[in-house]
């Protein structure tokens, strides 16, 4: 973890996160994506248009971390142009909680199957297994 800021106002963002039970993963190194973050971003970049994965699916696909770790990576680095962050969802099919309207618009543009309510993805039809 980083120490207090130069002005003494608390700690900066942690370089690694833990969801408990020895699951600490390195998110960044000096502000750049660490090895784990690169693996997550590469996995997310592979999700085809019209398909989605949950945060937990991505963690399982990468073989490390948890859905919370994946969320932390996307929060920090998901803004990069080649990262289809909107294709990573909550396990309920709900879009990214930070920008749900934007995510739904992008999912619709991808022709992703939605539930009849239109506010979440139909995971049965849209879930991608990585192959």
TAVENVEN-V957928 format. One record per run of one state. SS is the DSSP state (~ for helix, > for strand, _ for the rest). FROM is the first residue (numbers start at 1). LEN is the number of residues. If there is no record, write none. Layout:
BEGIN
ss=SS from=FROM len=LEN
ss=SS from=FROM len=LEN
END
This chain:
BEGIN
ss=_ from=1 len=3
ss=> from=4 len=1
ss=_ from=5 len=6
ss=> from=11 len=1
ss=_ from=12 len=4
ss=> from=16 len=2
ss=_ from=18 len=7
ss=> from=25 len=2
ss=_ from=27 len=1
ss=> from=28 len=2
ss=_ from=30 len=2
ss=> from=32 len=2
ss=_ from=34 len=1
ss=~ from=35 len=12
ss=_ from=47 len=5
ss=> from=52 len=3
ss=~ from=55 len=8
ss=_ from=63 len=4
ss=~ from=67 len=11
ss=_ from=78 len=7
ss=~ from=85 len=3
ss=> from=88 len=2
ss=_ from=90 len=4
ss=> from=94 len=1
ss=_ from=95 len=5
ss=~ from=100 len=10
ss=_ from=110 len=4
ss=> from=114 len=1
ss=_ from=115 len=5
ss=> from=120 len=2
ss=_ from=122 len=1
ss=~ from=123 len=4
ss=> from=127 len=1
ss=_ from=128 len=4
END
